[in-house]
Amino acid sequence: MSPAATIGGVVLAHHGGWDEILVVLLPIAIFVSLLSARNRRGTRPPGGRGAGADHGAAAPAPPEPPEPPAGS
C-alpha cells in the first residue's frame, strides 16, 4: 500500500473524536428540526394564511333585519 493511502486512511479514521460526534448529532439535529417544523405547522388554526391572517378574532356579527314600518 502506498504511504499516501495509509496517511489518508489514518486521517479519515480518526480526527480526535469530533467526527464521531457529528455522526451521532447530525441525524438527531435533522430529526429535531423536522419534528419542530411539523409541530409548528400542526398548531396553526384552520384557515390561517400566514402572518396577515387574523388569528383568534371573532367573526363579524350578521346585520340585523330592518324594522317594519310604524304604520303596519
C-alpha positions as CSV (number, residue, x, y, z in Angstrom):
1,M,0.0,0.0,0.0
2,S,1.3,3.5,-0.8
3,P,2.2,5.9,2.0
4,A,-0.4,8.4,0.8
5,A,-3.2,5.9,1.1
6,T,-2.0,4.9,4.5
7,I,-1.9,8.5,5.7
8,G,-5.3,9.2,4.1
9,G,-6.8,6.2,5.9
10,V,-5.4,7.3,9.3
11,V,-6.6,10.9,8.9
12,L,-10.0,9.8,7.7
13,A,-10.3,7.2,10.5
14,H,-9.6,9.4,13.5
15,H,-10.0,13.2,14.0
16,G,-9.9,13.3,17.7
17,G,-13.5,12.4,18.3
18,W,-15.3,15.3,16.8
19,D,-16.2,13.4,13.6
20,E,-17.8,10.6,15.6
21,I,-19.8,13.2,17.5
22,L,-21.1,14.6,14.1
23,V,-22.1,11.1,13.0
24,V,-24.4,11.0,16.0
25,L,-25.6,14.6,16.4
26,L,-26.2,15.4,12.7
27,P,-29.1,12.9,12.3
28,I,-30.5,13.9,15.7
29,A,-30.4,17.6,14.7
30,I,-32.2,16.9,11.4
31,F,-34.9,14.9,13.1
32,V,-35.5,17.5,15.8
33,S,-35.7,20.3,13.1
34,L,-38.2,18.3,11.0
35,L,-40.3,17.5,14.1
36,S,-40.4,21.1,15.3
37,A,-41.4,22.3,11.8
38,R,-44.2,19.7,11.7
39,N,-45.4,20.7,15.2
40,R,-45.4,24.4,14.2
41,R,-47.5,23.6,11.1
42,G,-49.9,21.4,13.2
43,T,-50.7,24.1,15.7
44,R,-51.8,26.7,13.2
45,P,-55.5,27.5,13.3
46,P,-57.5,26.2,10.3
47,G,-57.9,28.7,7.5
48,G,-54.9,30.7,8.6
49,R,-53.0,32.1,5.7
50,G,-49.8,33.3,7.3
51,A,-48.8,36.5,9.2
52,G,-51.7,38.6,7.7
53,A,-54.4,36.3,9.0
54,D,-56.5,37.5,11.9
55,H,-55.9,34.7,14.4
56,G,-58.4,34.3,17.3
57,A,-60.7,37.2,16.3
58,A,-64.4,36.6,16.3
59,A,-66.3,36.6,13.1
60,P,-68.3,39.8,12.5
61,A,-72.0,39.6,13.5
62,P,-74.5,39.4,10.7
63,P,-76.5,42.6,10.1
64,E,-79.8,42.9,11.9
65,P,-83.0,42.8,9.8
66,P,-84.7,46.2,9.2
67,E,-87.5,47.2,11.5
68,P,-91.0,47.1,10.0
69,P,-92.7,50.5,9.2
70,A,-94.5,52.1,12.2
71,G,-98.0,52.1,10.5
72,S,-98.3,48.4,9.8
